[in-house]
Structure formats: C-alpha cells, structure tokens
Amino acid sequence: MNPWYFTIYHLTRLVARVLFRFRVIHPERVIQEGPVILAMNHESYLDPPFAGIACRRAIYFLARKSLLDVPVLGWVLPKLNVIPVDQEGGDRSALKALIRTLRANHGALVFPEGSRTLDGQLQPPQPGLGFVIAKTLAPVVPMRIFGAHQALPRGGGKLRFCPITIVVGEPLHFTAADLEGNGREVYPRLSARVMEAIAALKLE
C-alpha cells in the first residue's frame, strides 16, 4: 500500500467499525495474492471503500471519470488506485486498463450491475465483467454488501448510521472451457454466473 492508500484504509476501517458496526463474514475467502476480481453488488457510494477494507491487500477501483474533475478528489483518487470510467461511452479503455491491472497481479473491485440500485434490489449484470474474465481468466470472489442502501441510498437522502455487513463467497475459477462459443454469448453468461453467486450470499 502506498502512504495515501494506507492512511485512508485505516481511517475508513475505524469509521466503519465505530459508526456502521461494520463486519465481514468469511474474510478468509478473499484471495490476498495474485490477480483477483472482487465482484460485489452496488448499493451506495459507500460500497467501494467498504469493499476495500474487507481485504488486507490494496485493490484497484473503477470510478466515474467525472469525479476526477472535482477539486481535491481529482488529485486524491489516483493515489487510491482509481481507474476512471466514462459511463456514457461504455468505456472500453477502462476495461482494458482493468485487464492490464489484473495481468500485473493486482486485485480489482468490479460491480457486475454497473450502477447503483435504486430500490436496494439486485439488478441484472452487464457483460463487461464477463469480458474481463474472458480476457484474464482471473479468479472471482463474489461479495454481497448489506445495509449500504439503507445507510446512503441512491437519489439523495440523509446519511444513516446503519449496520453494514459484507458476506464473502467462495472464489469462482474459470477455464478455457468456459469461453467456448460466441463472445456475445460468453460475456453475458460469465457475468450471470458471478451474479448468481452474489445473489446466493445471505446474512448469517
């Protein structure tokens, strides 16, 4: 971890535990070395930092490119391993950057649904995750966050200090056999497999 990441990481852990009673169920399932995709449902702006502190290692994040235009954030986010994404253009360059990150043996957080949920329910996955899996065959750790939608829902609303929990699933491993077929069919299929694993995770 670079000094900026280290500092924000530990401050976030403190805030999460004190204000949100944050806990991680089955943290031992997170792959701590080599390439790995952390795939999680997307409920709130709180999701990325909370997913980050569910790991002992530094991970990379996708974030809206427009955030880099915000004063201070535009300077800090690159130091926190943020990969900018142009959401309006289905930015292939961001996916390619993510692939390069994984091939360099780093871990990265991906939201299969793409955008935050409006009602707290899981959304259909986008094919982008499947594309990254097909190009890297990186293992995927499914994760599901609970409570973040209640704490800070999309569309505004007051921040509430609700309990937040992340449940970590068993890693998914992919082989060349999983890539058989046309890419337009393969990518959605791989994304759907990951989303099914996320949906299967329950609070214990």
C-alpha positions as CSV (number, residue, x, y, z in Angstrom):
1,M,0.0,0.0,0.0
2,N,1.2,3.5,-0.8
3,P,1.1,6.0,2.1
4,W,-2.1,7.6,0.9
5,Y,-3.9,4.3,0.5
6,F,-2.6,3.1,3.9
7,T,-3.8,6.2,5.7
8,I,-7.3,6.2,4.1
9,Y,-7.6,2.4,4.5
10,H,-7.1,2.6,8.3
11,L,-9.2,5.7,8.7
12,T,-12.1,4.0,6.8
13,R,-11.8,0.9,9.0
14,L,-12.1,3.0,12.1
15,V,-15.1,4.9,10.9
16,A,-16.8,1.8,9.5
17,R,-16.5,-0.1,12.8
18,V,-17.5,2.8,15.1
19,L,-20.3,4.3,13.1
20,F,-21.6,1.4,11.0
21,R,-20.7,-1.6,13.1
22,F,-19.1,-2.9,10.0
23,R,-18.2,-6.6,9.8
24,V,-17.0,-9.0,7.2
25,I,-18.3,-12.6,7.1
26,H,-15.8,-15.1,5.8
27,P,-12.9,-12.7,5.2
28,E,-10.6,-15.7,4.8
29,R,-12.2,-16.4,1.4
30,V,-10.7,-13.2,-0.1
31,I,-7.7,-14.1,-2.3
32,Q,-4.8,-11.9,-1.0
33,E,-2.2,-12.6,-3.6
34,G,-2.1,-12.5,-7.4
35,P,-4.8,-11.4,-9.8
36,V,-8.4,-11.4,-8.4
37,I,-11.7,-9.8,-9.2
38,L,-13.8,-8.8,-6.3
39,A,-17.3,-8.8,-7.7
40,M,-19.9,-7.1,-5.5
41,N,-23.5,-5.8,-5.7
42,H,-23.8,-2.0,-5.9
43,E,-26.0,-0.2,-3.3
44,S,-24.3,3.0,-2.4
45,Y,-21.3,5.3,-2.7
46,L,-20.2,3.6,0.5
47,D,-19.6,0.3,-1.4
48,P,-16.0,0.9,-2.8
49,P,-14.3,2.0,0.5
50,F,-16.1,-0.7,2.5
51,A,-15.1,-3.4,-0.1
52,G,-11.6,-2.1,0.1
53,I,-11.3,-2.6,3.9
54,A,-12.7,-6.1,3.5
55,C,-9.3,-7.0,2.1
56,R,-5.8,-7.0,3.7
57,R,-4.3,-6.0,0.3
58,A,-4.6,-2.8,-1.7
59,I,-7.1,-3.2,-4.6
60,Y,-8.0,-1.1,-7.6
61,F,-11.3,0.6,-8.2
62,L,-13.4,1.8,-11.2
63,A,-14.9,5.2,-10.7
64,R,-16.8,7.8,-12.8
65,K,-14.4,9.8,-14.9
66,S,-16.2,13.0,-13.9
67,L,-15.1,12.5,-10.3
68,L,-11.6,13.5,-11.3
69,D,-12.9,16.9,-12.2
70,V,-14.0,17.6,-8.6
71,P,-11.5,19.7,-6.7
72,V,-9.3,17.7,-4.3
73,L,-10.9,14.4,-5.4
74,G,-9.2,14.7,-8.8
75,W,-5.9,14.8,-7.1
76,V,-6.5,12.2,-4.4
77,L,-8.4,9.4,-6.3
78,P,-5.5,8.4,-8.5
79,K,-3.4,7.8,-5.3
80,L,-6.2,5.5,-4.1
81,N,-5.8,3.1,-7.1
82,V,-8.9,4.6,-9.0
83,I,-9.3,3.7,-12.7
84,P,-11.6,6.4,-14.4
85,V,-14.6,5.2,-16.4
86,D,-16.6,7.0,-19.0
87,Q,-20.0,5.6,-18.2
88,E,-21.7,7.2,-21.1
89,G,-19.5,5.6,-23.7
90,G,-19.3,2.1,-22.3
91,D,-15.6,2.9,-22.0
92,R,-13.5,0.1,-23.4
93,S,-10.3,1.8,-22.4
94,A,-11.4,1.4,-18.7
95,L,-11.9,-2.3,-19.3
96,K,-8.5,-2.6,-21.0
97,A,-6.9,-0.8,-18.0
98,L,-8.7,-3.2,-15.7
99,I,-7.3,-6.1,-17.7
100,R,-3.8,-4.7,-17.5
101,T,-4.2,-4.3,-13.7
102,L,-5.2,-7.9,-13.3
103,R,-2.4,-9.1,-15.6
104,A,0.0,-7.2,-13.3
105,N,-1.2,-9.5,-10.5
106,H,-3.3,-6.9,-8.7
107,G,-6.8,-7.2,-7.3
108,A,-9.7,-5.1,-8.5
109,L,-13.3,-4.3,-7.4
110,V,-16.0,-4.7,-10.1
111,F,-19.7,-4.1,-9.8
112,P,-21.4,-6.5,-12.3
113,E,-24.6,-4.4,-12.2
114,G,-22.7,-1.3,-13.4
115,S,-24.6,1.3,-11.5
116,R,-26.1,1.7,-8.0
117,T,-29.5,0.1,-7.3
118,L,-32.5,2.5,-6.9
119,D,-34.6,0.2,-4.7
120,G,-32.0,-2.0,-2.9
121,Q,-32.7,-5.0,-5.1
122,L,-30.1,-6.8,-7.2
123,Q,-30.0,-5.7,-10.8
124,P,-29.2,-7.8,-14.0
125,P,-25.4,-7.9,-14.6
126,Q,-23.7,-6.2,-17.5
127,P,-21.4,-8.1,-19.9
128,G,-18.3,-6.0,-19.1
129,L,-17.3,-8.3,-16.2
130,G,-17.6,-11.3,-18.5
131,F,-15.4,-9.6,-21.0
132,V,-12.7,-9.1,-18.3
133,I,-13.0,-12.7,-17.1
134,A,-12.6,-14.0,-20.6
135,K,-9.5,-11.9,-21.3
136,T,-7.8,-12.7,-18.0
137,L,-9.3,-15.9,-16.5
138,A,-8.7,-14.2,-13.2
139,P,-10.5,-15.9,-10.2
140,V,-13.6,-14.0,-9.0
141,V,-14.5,-13.6,-5.3
142,P,-18.3,-12.9,-5.1
143,M,-19.2,-10.5,-2.3
144,R,-22.5,-9.1,-1.2
145,I,-23.0,-5.9,0.8
146,F,-25.9,-5.5,3.2
147,G,-27.1,-2.2,4.8
148,A,-25.3,0.3,2.5
149,H,-28.6,1.1,0.7
150,Q,-30.2,1.9,4.0
151,A,-27.2,4.0,5.1
152,L,-26.8,6.1,1.9
153,P,-29.3,5.3,-0.9
154,R,-29.0,6.4,-4.4
155,G,-31.1,9.5,-5.2
156,G,-30.2,11.5,-2.1
157,G,-31.4,11.2,1.4
158,K,-29.9,11.6,4.8
159,L,-26.9,9.5,5.8
160,R,-27.9,7.0,8.4
161,F,-25.5,5.1,10.6
162,C,-27.0,1.6,9.9
163,P,-25.1,-1.6,10.4
164,I,-23.2,-2.7,7.2
165,T,-22.0,-6.2,6.5
166,I,-20.2,-7.8,3.6
167,V,-20.5,-11.5,3.1
168,V,-17.7,-13.1,1.1
169,G,-18.4,-16.1,-1.1
170,E,-16.2,-19.0,-2.2
171,P,-13.9,-18.0,-5.1
172,L,-15.0,-18.8,-8.7
173,H,-12.4,-20.2,-11.0
174,F,-12.7,-20.2,-14.8
175,T,-11.0,-22.2,-17.6
176,A,-10.8,-22.1,-21.3
177,A,-13.8,-24.4,-21.5
178,D,-15.9,-21.6,-20.0
179,L,-15.1,-19.5,-23.0
180,E,-16.5,-21.7,-25.7
181,G,-19.0,-20.1,-28.0
182,N,-19.5,-16.6,-29.5
183,G,-18.2,-13.7,-27.4
184,R,-21.7,-12.0,-27.4
185,E,-23.0,-15.1,-25.7
186,V,-20.0,-15.9,-23.5
187,Y,-19.6,-12.5,-21.8
188,P,-23.2,-12.3,-20.5
189,R,-23.0,-15.9,-19.4
190,L,-19.9,-15.4,-17.4
191,S,-21.3,-12.2,-15.8
192,A,-24.6,-14.1,-15.0
193,R,-22.7,-16.9,-13.3
194,V,-21.0,-14.4,-11.0
195,M,-24.2,-12.5,-10.3
196,E,-25.9,-15.8,-9.3
197,A,-23.1,-16.4,-6.8
198,I,-23.6,-12.9,-5.4
199,A,-27.4,-13.4,-5.1
200,A,-26.8,-16.7,-3.2
201,L,-25.0,-15.0,-0.4
202,K,-27.1,-14.4,2.7
203,L,-26.6,-12.8,6.1
204,E,-25.7,-15.4,8.6
